[in-house]
């Protein structure tokens, strides 16, 4: 009986290039990066012929394998496309350490997915990748890449090896491209509930993006501010208990006997006449933030009636001998121990002050 001889494997239609690409992130490289590795334009074109081992992913960006790209590969490809240098400087080969992303950064839903948002689709499910670039770049949106321009780019954060816009900016760009009110509400609510950012920073970015007046956004912003208020109150409760501060009266209204209301405070120690008030006002644009006022309680009053009303209430209480400690949600989130020290110091100092006027304390 004649024994069958095993067939030798057929040679590939296109031989693999002799240049190693193990360092290519997710097997995606730009034309400039290929040239820097010694691959000519003619060789690249040959590898991308029908049936070849490579394929063009975006203009000037190549996928170094057959088959569909992964979500990460689409992400890297979008950044390589948006980050390529202007035509005038493309003759200069990129440095070996250059990732090819330039000033471009991921924004929108893709950025939120990288920030860990459960309400954002995963990278594999995204049909579009938003990429933020300087306004001066002459670059068009193409295929799955949506180019978003900004006069001033925010400092990016590095996630999964790529530059990503901060949460506030990514949210604004995602909302600008969304049409469903329920989706917008879920994104904004998660941003605050999961502790990604403060409501004021989000609303400022939404205002800068000129989307606050959209029907899908109006109700969502109200929910965002309410969520931010609840989160800040929760952190205040936790701060008092975890740092051993005496238990105050929570959420009370102060009033002079037989006189007018003095206003509400978030926490009040009646025996020491110390009150804590959280600044969870809706932001007013053009007015400076409280943290940037340099301690001047009168600063910004003409720009911000809410701040003016708050400052007037605080001055009334302090004239009556009540110490008012002003806390912001951001400080409570980022420097809880420091804020607990501020409150403890106010409570300890109250014993050395003149007795405060008697005020009535009512539930708010």
Backbone torsions as a table, in degrees:
resi	resn	phi	psi	omega
1	UNK	NA	135.0	-178.9
2	UNK	-82.3	128.9	-179.6
3	UNK	-84.4	131.7	-179.7
4	UNK	-67.8	135.8	176.5
5	UNK	-90.7	125.9	-178.0
6	UNK	-61.8	139.4	-179.5
7	UNK	-73.3	139.4	175.4
8	UNK	-78.7	145.2	-177.7
9	UNK	-64.1	144.3	179.0
10	UNK	-71.6	143.6	176.8
11	UNK	-68.6	148.7	180.0
12	UNK	-65.9	154.1	178.2
13	UNK	-58.2	-38.6	-179.4
14	UNK	-128.7	122.5	179.8
15	UNK	-65.2	147.8	176.8
16	UNK	-67.0	143.1	178.4
17	UNK	-66.5	155.8	-176.3
18	UNK	-80.5	0.8	-174.4
19	UNK	-96.5	131.8	-178.8
20	UNK	-74.0	139.3	178.6
21	UNK	-128.0	24.5	179.9
22	UNK	-62.7	-24.4	-178.6
23	UNK	-85.4	-4.5	-179.8
24	UNK	-71.0	124.5	-178.4
25	UNK	-65.2	117.3	177.3
26	UNK	56.9	26.9	175.5
27	UNK	58.2	42.6	175.6
28	UNK	-128.2	128.0	179.2
29	UNK	-139.8	151.1	174.5
30	UNK	-85.2	166.8	177.6
31	UNK	-60.1	-39.1	179.5
32	UNK	-64.7	-39.7	179.7
33	UNK	-68.1	-36.4	176.7
34	UNK	-65.3	-42.4	178.1
35	UNK	-62.3	-39.3	178.9
36	UNK	-64.5	-22.5	178.0
37	UNK	-95.0	7.9	175.0
38	UNK	90.1	11.5	179.2
39	UNK	-96.8	118.6	-178.4
40	UNK	-76.3	166.0	177.3
41	UNK	-61.5	-37.2	179.5
42	UNK	-65.8	-41.2	177.8
43	UNK	-64.5	-40.6	178.4
44	UNK	-62.0	-44.2	179.4
45	UNK	-61.8	-39.7	179.9
46	UNK	-64.2	-39.3	179.8
47	UNK	-68.5	-22.5	-175.8
48	UNK	-99.3	9.0	176.0
49	UNK	-66.6	157.8	178.8
50	UNK	-51.5	129.6	-177.7
51	UNK	86.4	-2.6	-179.2
52	UNK	-79.5	170.2	-175.4
53	UNK	-79.1	-16.3	180.0
54	UNK	-113.0	172.1	176.4
55	UNK	-155.4	145.9	174.2
56	UNK	-71.4	132.5	179.6
57	UNK	-98.0	-46.3	178.4
58	UNK	-144.8	167.7	176.6
59	UNK	-55.1	118.1	179.2
60	UNK	78.4	9.8	-179.3
61	UNK	-131.8	135.9	-172.2
62	UNK	-127.7	143.6	176.4
63	UNK	-100.5	121.2	-171.1
64	UNK	-89.3	39.5	171.8
65	UNK	-161.4	163.4	174.9
66	UNK	-84.0	165.8	179.2
67	UNK	91.3	171.1	-176.2
68	UNK	-69.8	149.6	177.2
69	UNK	-75.5	152.6	173.9
70	UNK	-79.5	172.0	177.8
71	UNK	-61.3	-41.9	178.4
72	UNK	-64.6	-38.9	179.0
73	UNK	-66.6	-38.1	175.9
74	UNK	-64.5	-37.4	179.2
75	UNK	-64.4	-49.6	178.8
76	UNK	-62.7	-39.5	178.9
77	UNK	-62.7	-41.6	179.3
78	UNK	-61.7	-41.4	179.9
79	UNK	-69.4	-37.7	177.4
80	UNK	-65.5	-38.7	178.2
81	UNK	-65.9	-47.9	-176.4
82	UNK	-75.7	-23.5	-175.9
83	UNK	-95.2	0.2	-178.8
84	UNK	-64.0	144.1	-177.2
85	UNK	-70.1	162.0	175.7
86	UNK	-57.5	157.8	-175.7
87	UNK	-57.1	-32.0	-176.9
88	UNK	-65.9	-23.3	-176.6
89	UNK	-114.8	12.8	-177.8
90	UNK	-76.9	-13.3	179.9
91	UNK	-72.1	-23.5	180.0
92	UNK	-76.8	120.2	-179.3
93	UNK	-66.6	142.4	179.5
94	UNK	-68.3	150.9	176.3
95	UNK	-69.4	152.1	-179.9
96	UNK	-55.7	-31.9	-178.1
97	UNK	-85.0	-5.5	-176.8
98	UNK	-75.1	123.2	179.6
99	UNK	-80.0	-8.8	177.3
100	UNK	83.6	3.6	-176.2
101	UNK	-86.8	-16.2	-178.9
102	UNK	57.3	-133.3	178.3
103	UNK	-91.9	-2.4	-176.1
104	UNK	-68.5	148.7	175.6
105	UNK	-146.4	152.1	178.9
106	UNK	-73.7	139.0	176.2
107	UNK	-139.8	-173.2	178.4
108	UNK	67.2	-151.0	-175.1
109	UNK	-63.4	-36.2	179.0
110	UNK	-62.1	-40.5	178.1
111	UNK	-66.1	-41.1	179.8
112	UNK	-64.1	-36.5	176.1
113	UNK	-61.5	-40.9	178.3
114	UNK	-69.5	-29.7	176.7
115	UNK	-75.7	-6.7	176.2
116	UNK	94.6	21.2	179.0
117	UNK	-72.1	123.4	176.6
118	UNK	-70.3	-27.6	-178.0
119	UNK	-83.8	-3.8	176.3
120	UNK	-95.5	140.4	177.5
121	UNK	-61.6	151.4	175.8
122	UNK	-67.7	163.6	-177.4
123	UNK	-59.2	-35.3	-178.5
124	UNK	-68.3	-26.9	-176.3
125	UNK	-91.7	-9.2	-176.3
126	UNK	-76.4	130.7	176.2
127	UNK	-88.9	-11.8	-176.2
128	UNK	-142.4	143.6	174.4
129	UNK	-119.9	118.3	177.4
130	UNK	-86.2	132.9	-179.5
131	UNK	-127.4	127.8	-177.6
132	UNK	-92.8	129.5	-179.2
133	UNK	-136.3	164.2	175.2
134	UNK	-61.4	148.6	-177.5
135	UNK	-61.7	-26.7	-176.3
136	UNK	-77.1	-10.3	-178.1
137	UNK	-71.7	131.9	174.1
138	UNK	-90.9	94.0	-172.8
139	UNK	-147.8	135.1	-179.2
140	UNK	-105.8	149.4	170.1
141	UNK	-66.0	143.2	-178.5
142	UNK	-151.9	144.4	178.9
143	UNK	48.4	-116.4	-177.1
144	UNK	-94.4	2.5	-176.2
145	UNK	-97.5	124.7	174.6
146	UNK	-107.8	117.3	-178.7
147	UNK	-85.9	125.3	177.7
148	UNK	-114.9	129.2	-176.5
149	UNK	-105.3	150.2	178.0
150	UNK	-141.9	141.5	176.9
151	UNK	-66.5	-38.2	177.7
152	UNK	-133.2	121.4	-179.0
153	UNK	-79.4	138.8	174.7
154	UNK	-75.1	159.3	174.8
155	UNK	-65.0	125.4	-178.8
156	UNK	-78.3	161.2	169.4
157	UNK	-111.0	152.2	-177.4
158	UNK	-99.4	116.8	179.6
159	UNK	-132.9	134.1	179.6
160	UNK	52.5	31.4	175.6
161	UNK	81.5	8.2	-179.0
162	UNK	-130.8	153.5	177.0
163	UNK	-75.7	133.2	-174.2
164	UNK	-130.6	138.9	178.0
165	UNK	-65.8	148.5	175.3
166	UNK	-57.5	158.5	-174.5
167	UNK	-54.6	-45.2	-175.7
168	UNK	-59.4	-45.1	-179.5
169	UNK	-69.6	-41.6	178.3
170	UNK	-61.0	-39.5	177.4
171	UNK	-61.9	-45.8	-179.2
172	UNK	-61.2	-41.2	179.6
173	UNK	-70.1	-35.5	177.1
174	UNK	-66.9	-42.8	-179.9
175	UNK	-66.3	-37.9	179.5
176	UNK	-60.7	-29.3	179.9
177	UNK	-98.5	4.0	-178.1
178	UNK	-102.1	147.5	178.4
179	UNK	-118.0	-11.5	-175.6
180	UNK	-96.2	123.7	-176.8
181	UNK	-63.3	-35.5	-179.3
182	UNK	-66.1	-39.2	178.2
183	UNK	-64.7	-43.7	179.5
184	UNK	-61.3	-44.3	-178.3
185	UNK	-62.8	-41.6	-179.7
186	UNK	-63.2	-43.9	-179.1
187	UNK	-63.5	-47.6	-176.8
188	UNK	-67.6	-39.0	179.7
189	UNK	-65.2	-43.5	-179.8
190	UNK	-64.5	-35.2	-178.9
191	UNK	-55.5	-41.7	-178.3
192	UNK	-86.3	-43.8	-175.4
193	UNK	-63.4	-37.2	-179.5
194	UNK	-86.1	1.0	176.3
195	UNK	77.3	21.5	179.5
196	UNK	-70.4	-34.5	-176.5
197	UNK	-166.1	174.5	179.4
198	UNK	-95.3	149.2	-178.7
199	UNK	-56.9	-41.0	-177.5
200	UNK	-58.3	-41.4	-179.7
201	UNK	-65.8	-37.4	179.0
202	UNK	-66.6	-46.2	-177.3
203	UNK	-64.0	-36.6	176.8
204	UNK	-62.3	-41.1	178.6
205	UNK	-68.7	-38.2	177.6
206	UNK	-64.1	-37.4	177.9
207	UNK	-66.7	-43.7	179.2
208	UNK	-62.8	-32.7	178.2
209	UNK	-81.1	-3.8	177.5
210	UNK	60.0	43.8	178.5
211	UNK	-119.3	2.4	-176.5
212	UNK	-63.2	-29.0	-176.8
213	UNK	-85.1	-2.8	-179.1
214	UNK	-69.5	141.3	-179.7
215	UNK	-55.7	-36.2	-178.3
216	UNK	-71.7	-13.7	-174.0
217	UNK	-103.6	-32.8	-172.0
218	UNK	-55.4	-55.6	-179.2
219	UNK	-66.0	-33.6	-179.4
220	UNK	-66.3	-34.4	179.0
221	UNK	-67.9	-39.5	175.8
222	UNK	-59.3	-43.6	178.1
223	UNK	-65.0	-36.7	178.4
224	UNK	-61.1	-46.8	-178.6
225	UNK	-66.5	-38.4	177.5
226	UNK	-65.2	-40.2	178.0
227	UNK	-64.5	-39.9	178.4
228	UNK	-64.2	-39.0	177.6
229	UNK	-62.9	-46.1	-179.6
230	UNK	-63.8	-40.3	179.7
231	UNK	-65.3	-41.6	179.8
232	UNK	-65.0	-41.5	177.6
233	UNK	-62.4	-40.2	178.1
234	UNK	-61.4	-40.1	178.5
235	UNK	-68.4	-34.9	177.9
236	UNK	-65.7	-44.5	177.1
237	UNK	-58.7	-46.8	-178.1
238	UNK	-63.8	-39.0	-179.7
239	UNK	-61.4	-45.6	-178.4
240	UNK	-61.1	-43.5	-174.1
241	UNK	-79.4	-40.3	-176.2
242	UNK	-74.5	-23.5	-178.7
243	UNK	-105.8	14.7	171.2
244	UNK	68.4	28.2	176.4
245	UNK	-80.5	149.8	177.4
246	UNK	-61.9	147.5	-177.4
247	UNK	-71.7	126.2	178.8
248	UNK	-92.4	-179.2	165.1
249	UNK	-86.3	128.5	-174.0
250	UNK	-95.3	139.9	171.8
251	UNK	48.8	71.0	-177.2
252	UNK	-122.1	159.9	176.0
253	UNK	-105.9	136.0	179.0
254	UNK	-106.2	142.0	-177.8
255	UNK	-151.7	141.2	173.0
256	UNK	-73.5	142.5	178.2
257	UNK	-57.3	121.3	-179.9
258	UNK	70.1	7.4	-176.6
259	UNK	-118.9	-166.1	-176.1
260	UNK	-76.4	165.3	174.2
261	UNK	-69.9	142.9	178.6
262	UNK	-99.2	-13.2	179.5
263	UNK	113.7	166.7	-178.4
264	UNK	-96.2	152.5	175.1
265	UNK	-133.0	159.3	-175.8
266	UNK	-83.9	-29.6	177.0
267	UNK	-147.9	143.3	-177.6
268	UNK	-146.7	130.9	174.7
269	UNK	-105.9	96.5	-172.0
270	UNK	-63.9	-34.8	-178.3
271	UNK	-68.3	-24.7	-177.7
272	UNK	-109.6	-7.1	-178.9
273	UNK	55.2	48.9	176.3
274	UNK	-120.6	131.5	-179.9
275	UNK	-123.0	148.7	172.7
276	UNK	-117.5	132.8	176.2
277	UNK	-126.9	128.5	176.2
278	UNK	-86.0	133.2	177.0
279	UNK	-91.7	91.6	178.4
280	UNK	-116.3	34.0	179.2
281	UNK	-65.5	148.0	171.1
282	UNK	-65.1	133.6	-176.5
283	UNK	-63.5	145.0	170.7
284	UNK	-114.3	130.7	-168.3
285	UNK	-87.0	136.9	-174.1
286	UNK	98.8	-18.5	176.8
287	UNK	-90.8	144.1	179.7
288	UNK	-70.2	152.5	176.9
289	UNK	-71.7	151.6	179.3
290	UNK	-56.4	-38.5	-177.7
291	UNK	-65.2	-21.0	-175.4
292	UNK	-100.1	7.4	-175.3
293	UNK	-82.6	-7.0	177.7
294	UNK	66.8	26.0	176.8
295	UNK	81.2	1.7	-179.9
296	UNK	-86.0	106.0	-174.8
297	UNK	-67.8	-20.9	-180.0
298	UNK	-88.2	-10.0	-174.7
299	UNK	-65.8	140.9	174.1
300	UNK	78.2	6.0	-174.5
301	UNK	-63.7	-37.9	-178.0
302	UNK	-68.1	-27.3	-179.8
303	UNK	-85.3	-24.8	-169.5
304	UNK	-133.4	95.1	179.3
305	UNK	-60.0	-32.8	178.7
306	UNK	-62.1	-43.3	178.2
307	UNK	-65.0	-37.6	179.4
308	UNK	-61.6	-43.9	179.2
309	UNK	-65.5	-41.1	179.0
310	UNK	-63.0	-45.1	-178.1
311	UNK	-64.2	-38.6	179.0
312	UNK	-63.9	-41.7	178.3
313	UNK	-63.7	-42.8	-179.5
314	UNK	-62.5	-41.4	179.6
315	UNK	-65.0	-38.1	177.2
316	UNK	-61.1	-45.8	-178.6
317	UNK	-65.1	-41.1	-178.1
318	UNK	-70.3	-29.6	174.5
319	UNK	-64.8	-26.6	177.6
320	UNK	-86.2	2.0	178.3
321	UNK	90.9	11.2	179.9
322	UNK	-93.9	125.3	176.8
323	UNK	-81.7	126.7	-179.8
324	UNK	-111.5	120.3	177.1
325	UNK	-100.0	121.6	-177.0
326	UNK	-97.8	120.5	179.0
327	UNK	-121.5	144.4	175.1
328	UNK	-108.0	150.6	177.2
329	UNK	-56.2	-36.6	-179.2
330	UNK	-64.1	-44.7	179.3
331	UNK	-66.1	-36.9	177.7
332	UNK	-63.0	-36.5	-178.7
333	UNK	-76.5	-40.7	-171.3
334	UNK	-95.2	-21.8	-176.0
335	UNK	-142.8	58.8	-175.1
336	UNK	-60.9	-45.7	-177.5
337	UNK	-62.8	-40.3	178.8
338	UNK	-63.2	-41.2	-179.7
339	UNK	-69.1	-34.2	175.5
340	UNK	-63.0	-37.5	177.7
341	UNK	-65.3	-39.1	178.5
342	UNK	-61.5	-45.7	-179.4
343	UNK	-67.1	-43.6	-179.7
344	UNK	-61.0	-40.8	178.9
345	UNK	-62.7	-40.7	178.4
346	UNK	-64.8	-38.7	179.1
347	UNK	-66.9	-40.6	-179.3
348	UNK	-69.3	-35.9	-178.5
349	UNK	-74.8	-19.2	-175.9
350	UNK	-63.0	-30.4	-179.4
351	UNK	-67.5	-19.0	-178.6
352	UNK	-94.5	0.9	-176.8
353	UNK	-99.9	164.6	175.7
354	UNK	-62.3	145.6	178.7
355	UNK	-57.1	139.6	-179.7
356	UNK	-79.5	161.1	174.5
357	UNK	-65.0	150.7	179.2
358	UNK	-73.1	129.5	175.5
359	UNK	-127.9	150.4	175.1
360	UNK	-84.3	142.3	-179.8
361	UNK	-115.9	119.7	-176.3
362	UNK	-122.9	149.4	176.4
363	UNK	-62.0	143.3	178.8
364	UNK	-98.5	NA	NA
